[in-house]
Amino acid sequence: MTRWWCEAELDADPEHDRIMAAARAGTLLTVTMADVVRLRREQGGELPGE
């Protein structure tokens, strides 16, 4: 479910093309899923299933 949610968020992102181009070029800044979850919770957000 978490993977689907991440893909759905990326597909809906207006920066999708830029993000995909950077990923393919190896220049996309990355973070771990643990960091994403931590930052989302710190900002008061929920994750699917919570």
CYANA upper distance limits for C-alpha pairs under 8 A (distance plus 0.5 A):
  1 MET  CA      5 TRP  CA      6.66
  1 MET  CA     48 PRO  CA      7.84
  2 THR  CA      6 CYS  CA      6.76
  2 THR  CA     48 PRO  CA      7.54
  3 ARG  CA      7 GLU  CA      6.74
  4 TRP  CA      8 ALA  CA      6.51
  5 TRP  CA      9 GLU  CA      6.60
  5 TRP  CA     48 PRO  CA      8.01
  6 CYS  CA     10 LEU  CA      6.75
  7 GLU  CA     11 ASP  CA      6.61
  8 ALA  CA     12 ALA  CA      6.77
  9 GLU  CA     13 ASP  CA      6.73
 10 LEU  CA     16 HIS  CA      6.61
 11 ASP  CA     16 HIS  CA      6.81
 12 ALA  CA     16 HIS  CA      7.92
 15 GLU  CA     19 ILE  CA      6.57
 16 HIS  CA     20 MET  CA      6.58
 17 ASP  CA     21 ALA  CA      6.61
 18 ARG  CA     22 ALA  CA      6.66
 19 ILE  CA     23 ALA  CA      6.64
 19 ILE  CA     28 LEU  CA      7.43
 20 MET  CA     24 ARG  CA      6.65
 21 ALA  CA     25 ALA  CA      6.63
 22 ALA  CA     26 GLY  CA      6.54
 22 ALA  CA     27 THR  CA      5.55
 22 ALA  CA     28 LEU  CA      5.30
 23 ALA  CA     27 THR  CA      6.59
 23 ALA  CA     28 LEU  CA      5.41
 31 VAL  CA     35 ASP  CA      6.73
 31 VAL  CA     36 VAL  CA      7.52
 32 THR  CA     36 VAL  CA      7.00
 33 MET  CA     37 VAL  CA      6.62
 34 ALA  CA     38 ARG  CA      6.56
 35 ASP  CA     39 LEU  CA      6.49
 36 VAL  CA     40 ARG  CA      6.53
 37 VAL  CA     41 ARG  CA      6.64
 37 VAL  CA     47 LEU  CA      8.14
 38 ARG  CA     42 GLU  CA      6.61
 39 LEU  CA     43 GLN  CA      6.73
 40 ARG  CA     44 GLY  CA      6.96
 40 ARG  CA     45 GLY  CA      5.56
 40 ARG  CA     46 GLU  CA      7.43
 40 ARG  CA     47 LEU  CA      8.44
 41 ARG  CA     45 GLY  CA      5.60
 41 ARG  CA     46 GLU  CA      6.87
 46 GLU  CA     50 GLU  CA      6.73
